[in-house]
Amino acid sequence: MDFDLTEEQRLLKESIDRFAADNARDPAAHGGATDLWPQLAELGVLALPFSEEDGGIGGGPVETMIVMEALGRGLITAPYLSSVVLGGGFLRLGGNAAQKAEFIPQVAEGSLKMAFAQLEKGSRYDLYDVSTTAKRDSGDFVLDGRKGVVLGGDEAGLLVVTARTAGGRRDHDGITLFLVDAEAPGVTRRGSPAQDGTRVAEIAFDGVRLPADRVLGEVDGGLPLAGHVVDVALAALCADSLGAMEELQRLTVDYLKTRQQFGVAISSFQALQHRAADMLVAVEQARSMAVYAAMMAEETDLLTRRPAIAAAKAQVNRSGRQVGQEAVQLHGGIAMTWEYKAGHYFKRLTTNDVIFGDTDHHLRAVMQEGGLVEEV
């Protein structure tokens, strides 16, 4: 199997790596992050995953991995995951012709941001645990409920919302996906930063009226689509964490070569060399699984895709925690200062760890698919 990048992919990597290096977030700058969305649109990466027929460039999971890895390396908090990978993913994989024609060009040119509102109080990471309801009324649907920790939710103009149209709270059937205007009457948002600076929001829906043409996919059958798009996002998230790990490992090795103790660089101490080597091994393990996730992200067979993506996320989480903890310990107190990047990379990895499932959640998913445990 050929793991080399194509010429087009190499050019994309050179371009986005240069962009990330030029626009890497400076922790010493206490102000808000620069809005890089227009520049990302100009580079064409917002149109990357969409087909040429829909106004995109026709890239796939590998191209998305290249972009996400660079964003993670640069600590860039632009809502690429929430808007292009998640929101755009729902349009790509589940939108009808009219929905694609209306929204994909806007996402690709950067004039519209999207977000996926799914997580609810007490639901942990289970996509099927949905209490928000959408009841039929005179041909429309009326949406009521609360969603939390919505990635990019306060910046988005269009929301993809999971709601229950039939069945009980944890039933797999009866879930429907809706496209909701973020400024529609009855929608209330409260935004805040996550610990790494990523924007998240709490969103309330109180009697939001939606016409039937705002249903995304099948009524009562939205869970398979949601699961596929989230798996695509998990593969992208693995790449983001990989980029953060790579840069954090490089920072740590450079620090060991620079820091003097007893008249010599501490990189000459064998015990620290072993720990730095362990960090490199962890990064390479994460790289292998991130590549594997990218290869499996568009697999249509759930029984093949789901355990592969879950295994990748679990290993990347483990590697991220190991690399982050070792980096902080090898740096010492300076790693915890606001002005130095090491702690910010650890925050990025810690935030990514829990997005759409922590390590335990994904290990359990692997065991469930293997028949080792029953689904709760």
C-alpha positions as a printed NumPy array, in Angstrom:
array([[  0.   ,   0.   ,   0.   ],
       [  1.37 ,   3.411,  -1.004],
       [  1.428,   5.914,   1.869],
       [  3.239,   8.631,  -0.086],
       [  1.405,  11.871,  -0.778],
       [  0.455,  12.716,  -4.334],
       [  1.89 ,  15.825,  -5.968],
       [ -1.351,  17.729,  -5.285],
       [ -1.331,  16.634,  -1.643],
       [  2.301,  17.712,  -1.243],
       [  1.466,  21.145,  -2.628],
       [ -1.493,  21.397,  -0.247],
       [  0.729,  20.407,   2.668],
       [  3.366,  22.985,   1.779],
       [  0.722,  25.69 ,   1.489],
       [ -1.18 ,  24.951,   4.707],
       [  2.019,  24.303,   6.698],
       [  3.34 ,  27.7  ,   5.631],
       [  0.016,  29.304,   6.549],
       [  0.008,  27.64 ,   9.983],
       [  3.595,  28.698,  10.659],
       [  2.881,  32.305,   9.661],
       [ -0.328,  32.481,  11.696],
       [  0.528,  30.266,  14.666],
       [ -1.187,  31.533,  17.8  ],
       [  1.097,  33.462,  20.132],
       [  0.155,  32.685,  23.768],
       [  1.853,  35.885,  24.907],
       [ -0.753,  37.898,  22.999],
       [ -3.552,  38.053,  25.549],
       [ -6.085,  39.462,  23.085],
       [ -8.554,  37.461,  21.029],
       [ -7.486,  35.217,  18.194],
       [ -7.134,  36.772,  14.767],
       [ -9.989,  35.878,  12.425],
       [ -8.257,  33.669,   9.87 ],
       [-11.423,  32.493,   8.145],
       [-11.095,  34.756,   5.061],
       [ -7.505,  33.606,   4.577],
       [ -8.499,  29.948,   4.862],
       [-11.217,  30.584,   2.281],
       [ -8.674,  32.226,  -0.019],
       [ -6.418,  29.175,   0.294],
       [ -9.326,  27.023,  -0.826],
       [ -9.285,  24.692,   2.171],
       [-12.888,  25.519,   3.126],
       [-13.971,  24.027,  -0.206],
       [-11.602,  21.078,   0.123],
       [-13.914,  18.184,   1.125],
       [-16.792,  19.015,  -1.213],
       [-17.174,  17.464,  -4.65 ],
       [-16.505,  19.552,  -7.732],
       [-20.162,  19.105,  -8.721],
       [-21.169,  20.835,  -5.475],
       [-18.694,  23.684,  -5.911],
       [-15.791,  22.193,  -3.991],
       [-12.326,  20.885,  -4.775],
       [-12.989,  17.173,  -4.377],
       [-10.585,  16.362,  -1.566],
       [-10.96 ,  13.445,   0.813],
       [ -9.992,  12.409,   4.355],
       [ -6.258,  12.514,   3.596],
       [ -6.492,  16.135,   2.453],
       [ -8.548,  16.942,   5.558],
       [ -5.885,  15.257,   7.688],
       [ -3.202,  17.44 ,   6.114],
       [ -5.149,  20.602,   6.972],
       [ -6.097,  19.553,  10.502],
       [ -2.553,  18.474,  11.337],
       [ -1.275,  21.919,  10.36 ],
       [ -3.98 ,  23.694,  12.384],
       [ -3.084,  21.644,  15.44 ],
       [  0.599,  22.395,  14.996],
       [ -0.154,  26.116,  14.847],
       [ -2.645,  26.121,  17.761],
       [ -5.133,  27.704,  15.36 ],
       [ -8.658,  27.758,  16.799],
       [-10.561,  28.554,  13.598],
       [-13.786,  26.482,  13.487],
       [-12.644,  24.233,  10.652],
       [-13.708,  21.052,  12.445],
       [-17.134,  22.341,  13.427],
       [-18.007,  24.145,  10.199],
       [-16.307,  22.345,   7.323],
       [-15.76 ,  18.812,   8.628],
       [-18.916,  18.426,  10.724],
       [-21.405,  20.856,   9.195],
       [-20.092,  20.346,   5.699],
       [-19.984,  16.605,   6.29 ],
       [-23.699,  16.509,   7.002],
       [-24.401,  18.368,   3.775],
       [-22.044,  16.137,   1.771],
       [-23.308,  12.822,   3.098],
       [-26.944,  13.576,   3.885],
       [-28.104,  16.724,   2.146],
       [-30.538,  16.629,  -0.743],
       [-29.837,  18.455,  -4.001],
       [-31.578,  21.648,  -2.892],
       [-29.785,  21.752,   0.471],
       [-26.409,  21.167,  -1.145],
       [-27.029,  23.849,  -3.748],
       [-28.108,  26.371,  -1.122],
       [-25.52 ,  25.867,   1.598],
       [-22.341,  24.194,   0.303],
       [-21.213,  27.182,  -1.831],
       [-21.661,  29.454,   1.203],
       [-19.576,  27.162,   3.426],
       [-16.916,  26.762,   0.731],
       [-16.512,  30.52 ,   0.236],
       [-16.489,  31.219,   3.981],
       [-19.672,  33.29 ,   4.173],
       [-21.494,  30.657,   6.249],
       [-20.253,  28.799,   9.307],
       [-21.975,  25.701,  10.622],
       [-22.069,  23.745,  13.888],
       [-23.408,  20.403,  15.124],
       [-25.638,  20.62 ,  18.217],
       [-25.861,  17.148,  19.716],
       [-24.557,  16.856,  23.289],
       [-27.139,  17.048,  26.082],
       [-27.026,  16.983,  29.866],
       [-26.316,  13.463,  31.095],
       [-25.904,  11.978,  27.622],
       [-22.146,  11.467,  27.902],
       [-20.962,  10.752,  24.353],
       [-23.827,   8.6  ,  23.092],
       [-25.258,  10.032,  19.872],
       [-28.536,   8.205,  20.417],
       [-29.146,   9.751,  23.871],
       [-31.438,  12.578,  22.729],
       [-34.109,  14.355,  24.781],
       [-34.607,  17.38 ,  22.519],
       [-37.915,  16.931,  20.71 ],
       [-39.305,  17.939,  17.333],
       [-43.072,  17.536,  17.192],
       [-45.151,  17.757,  14.035],
       [-47.532,  20.671,  13.767],
       [-49.457,  21.494,  10.584],
       [-46.78 ,  20.109,   8.297],
       [-43.932,  21.768,  10.216],
       [-41.809,  20.602,  13.134],
       [-41.585,  22.455,  16.459],
       [-38.199,  22.085,  18.146],
       [-37.714,  22.213,  21.937],
       [-34.668,  21.32 ,  24.001],
       [-31.181,  22.199,  25.184],
       [-27.774,  21.413,  23.713],
       [-24.414,  21.923,  25.378],
       [-20.732,  22.275,  24.436],
       [-21.569,  22.953,  20.789],
       [-18.265,  23.429,  18.951],
       [-18.322,  26.795,  17.194],
       [-21.956,  27.185,  18.194],
       [-21.812,  30.909,  18.928],
       [-20.127,  31.684,  15.584],
       [-22.324,  29.542,  13.348],
       [-25.083,  30.804,  11.113],
       [-26.546,  27.353,  10.508],
       [-26.923,  24.53 ,  13.032],
       [-27.347,  20.804,  12.482],
       [-29.475,  19.627,  15.418],
       [-30.383,  16.124,  16.582],
       [-33.95 ,  15.853,  17.861],
       [-36.258,  13.034,  18.812],
       [-39.293,  12.66 ,  16.592],
       [-40.275,   9.23 ,  17.943],
       [-39.392,   6.75 ,  20.685],
       [-37.735,   7.11 ,  24.083],
       [-34.644,   9.004,  25.173],
       [-32.048,   6.301,  24.399],
       [-33.745,   4.604,  21.451],
       [-31.603,   4.315,  18.339],
       [-34.598,   4.878,  16.087],
       [-36.687,   8.029,  16.122],
       [-33.836,  10.554,  15.782],
       [-34.069,  13.199,  13.064],
       [-31.513,  15.771,  11.939],
       [-32.595,  19.343,  11.246],
       [-30.975,  22.377,   9.637],
       [-31.735,  25.297,  11.952],
       [-31.042,  28.978,  11.33 ],
       [-28.999,  30.107,  14.337],
       [-30.88 ,  33.432,  14.382],
       [-34.354,  31.882,  14.154],
       [-36.983,  32.951,  16.725],
       [-36.715,  30.735,  19.794],
       [-32.971,  30.04 ,  19.471],
       [-30.845,  31.344,  22.354],
       [-27.061,  30.97 ,  22.455],
       [-24.453,  31.592,  25.128],
       [-20.843,  31.27 ,  23.991],
       [-17.66 ,  30.712,  25.98 ],
       [-14.095,  29.526,  25.366],
       [-12.966,  25.992,  26.14 ],
       [ -9.671,  25.628,  27.981],
       [ -7.68 ,  25.709,  24.736],
       [ -9.51 ,  28.752,  23.366],
       [-11.898,  26.846,  21.094],
       [-15.323,  28.495,  21.066],
       [-18.241,  26.45 ,  22.41 ],
       [-21.85 ,  27.343,  23.161],
       [-24.889,  26.366,  25.168],
       [-27.949,  26.548,  22.912],
       [-31.632,  26.535,  23.848],
       [-34.467,  25.829,  21.428],
       [-37.875,  27.032,  22.588],
       [-40.698,  26.434,  20.137],
       [-38.507,  26.823,  17.051],
       [-40.705,  26.225,  14.008],
       [-39.049,  24.357,  11.141],
       [-40.539,  23.616,   7.714],
       [-40.307,  20.044,   6.473],
       [-37.603,  20.959,   3.952],
       [-35.205,  21.583,   6.853],
       [-35.072,  17.862,   7.629],
       [-31.603,  16.51 ,   6.813],
       [-31.786,  12.918,   5.632],
       [-34.575,  10.63 ,   6.795],
       [-37.209,  11.392,   9.421],
       [-36.683,   9.044,  12.413],
       [-33.546,   7.651,  10.747],
       [-30.854,  10.241,  11.36 ],
       [-28.564,   8.23 ,  13.658],
       [-26.555,   6.381,  10.963],
       [-25.809,   9.672,   9.199],
       [-24.819,  11.346,  12.466],
       [-22.554,   8.416,  13.321],
       [-20.794,   8.525,   9.954],
       [-20.187,  12.274,  10.062],
       [-18.895,  12.086,  13.636],
       [-16.493,   9.304,  12.609],
       [-15.186,  11.554,   9.821],
       [-14.754,  14.318,  12.415],
       [-12.962,  11.952,  14.81 ],
       [-10.462,  11.093,  12.077],
       [ -9.871,  14.811,  11.524],
       [ -9.533,  15.358,  15.268],
       [ -6.855,  12.66 ,  15.441],
       [ -4.873,  14.637,  12.865],
       [ -5.265,  17.863,  14.854],
       [ -3.932,  16.146,  17.976],
       [ -1.064,  14.677,  15.968],
       [ -0.011,  18.142,  14.83 ],
       [ -0.076,  19.422,  18.405],
       [  1.956,  16.425,  19.605],
       [  4.567,  16.858,  16.888],
       [  5.194,  20.473,  17.804],
       [  5.145,  19.79 ,  21.539],
       [  7.701,  17.012,  21.15 ],
       [  9.906,  19.306,  19.061],
       [  9.623,  22.1  ,  21.636],
       [ 10.601,  19.707,  24.408],
       [ 13.669,  18.345,  22.625],
       [ 14.813,  21.887,  21.776],
       [ 14.394,  22.868,  25.421],
       [ 16.427,  19.869,  26.61 ],
       [ 19.225,  20.881,  24.243],
       [ 19.171,  24.469,  25.518],
       [ 18.603,  24.146,  29.28 ],
       [ 21.888,  23.999,  31.2  ],
       [ 22.413,  22.188,  34.501],
       [ 25.731,  21.322,  36.159],
       [ 27.454,  23.053,  33.265],
       [ 25.978,  20.86 ,  30.513],
       [ 22.785,  20.661,  28.495],
       [ 20.248,  18.447,  30.248],
       [ 19.79 ,  16.585,  26.955],
       [ 23.047,  14.814,  27.833],
       [ 21.351,  13.055,  30.768],
       [ 20.489,   9.511,  29.748],
       [ 17.287,   9.332,  31.788],
       [ 15.922,  12.395,  29.991],
       [ 17.002,  11.   ,  26.628],
       [ 14.929,   7.894,  27.338],
       [ 11.887,   9.988,  28.195],
       [ 12.296,  12.095,  25.05 ],
       [ 12.555,   8.881,  23.037],
       [  9.343,   7.618,  24.637],
       [  7.65 ,  10.843,  23.551],
       [  8.764,  10.261,  19.962],
       [  7.449,   6.693,  20.036],
       [  4.088,   7.974,  21.306],
       [  3.941,  10.563,  18.51 ],
       [  4.666,   7.918,  15.882],
       [  2.011,   5.612,  17.337],
       [ -0.456,   8.483,  17.068],
       [  0.657,   9.159,  13.485],
       [  0.034,   5.555,  12.463],
       [ -3.454,   5.58 ,  13.962],
       [ -4.291,   9.007,  12.52 ],
       [ -3.385,   7.73 ,   9.046],
       [ -5.459,   4.605,   9.691],
       [ -8.424,   6.743,  10.761],
       [ -8.138,   8.848,   7.596],
       [ -8.112,   5.683,   5.483],
       [-11.234,   4.334,   7.215],
       [-13.244,   7.565,   7.57 ],
       [-15.254,   7.155,   4.358],
       [-15.85 ,   3.416,   4.819],
       [-19.596,   2.883,   4.461],
       [-19.709,  -0.402,   6.383],
       [-20.391,   0.568,  10.002],
       [-18.972,  -2.67 ,  11.446],
       [-15.679,  -1.979,   9.678],
       [-15.474,   1.791,  10.197],
       [-16.654,   2.215,  13.797],
       [-14.09 ,   0.018,  15.634],
       [-11.283,   1.376,  13.448],
       [-12.112,   5.006,  14.232],
       [-12.7  ,   4.221,  17.915],
       [ -9.351,   2.442,  18.192],
       [ -7.595,   5.363,  16.516],
       [ -9.166,   7.948,  18.836],
       [ -8.32 ,   5.854,  21.915],
       [ -4.656,   5.529,  20.927],
       [ -4.305,   9.17 ,  19.911],
       [ -5.815,  10.186,  23.261],
       [ -3.336,   7.973,  25.117],
       [ -0.4  ,   9.284,  23.12 ],
       [ -1.544,  12.866,  23.621],
       [ -1.734,  12.477,  27.38 ],
       [  1.694,  10.832,  27.507],
       [  3.341,  13.466,  25.317],
       [  1.653,  16.318,  27.182],
       [  2.556,  15.079,  30.645],
       [  6.148,  14.302,  29.698],
       [  6.543,  17.713,  28.066],
       [  5.363,  19.522,  31.183],
       [  7.592,  17.445,  33.464],
       [ 10.686,  17.793,  31.281],
       [ 10.199,  21.544,  30.937],
       [  9.445,  22.126,  34.596],
       [  7.53 ,  25.173,  35.769],
       [  8.013,  27.181,  32.577],
       [  5.622,  24.821,  30.774],
       [  2.766,  26.074,  32.94 ],
       [  3.316,  29.76 ,  32.222],
       [  0.876,  31.565,  29.932],
       [  3.625,  33.024,  27.741],
       [  5.167,  29.661,  26.792],
       [  3.539,  27.395,  24.214],
       [  4.064,  23.994,  25.841],
       [  1.164,  24.292,  28.259],
       [ -1.126,  25.516,  25.492],
       [ -0.391,  22.442,  23.391],
       [ -1.226,  20.276,  26.405],
       [ -4.51 ,  22.177,  26.757],
       [ -5.245,  21.53 ,  23.083],
       [ -4.603,  17.815,  23.538],
       [ -6.679,  17.692,  26.722],
       [ -9.599,  19.398,  24.993],
       [ -9.378,  17.106,  21.969],
       [ -9.281,  14.107,  24.306],
       [-12.937,  14.528,  25.291],
       [-14.476,  15.734,  22.023],
       [-16.93 ,  13.051,  20.834],
       [-15.644,  10.561,  23.371],
       [-12.766,  10.067,  25.789],
       [-10.431,   7.06 ,  25.833],
       [-12.713,   4.86 ,  27.946],
       [-15.682,   5.578,  25.689],
       [-13.84 ,   4.535,  22.551],
       [-12.218,   1.48 ,  24.117],
       [-15.695,   0.366,  25.122],
       [-16.873,   0.929,  21.547],
       [-14.095,  -1.348,  20.291],
       [-15.054,  -4.015,  22.826],
       [-18.742,  -3.746,  21.915],
       [-18.031,  -4.28 ,  18.237],
       [-15.905,  -7.292,  19.192],
       [-18.687,  -8.754,  21.32 ],
       [-16.686,  -8.484,  24.548],
       [-19.219,  -6.27 ,  26.349],
       [-22.875,  -5.476,  25.859],
       [-24.148,  -2.026,  24.975],
       [-25.607,  -0.192,  27.957]])
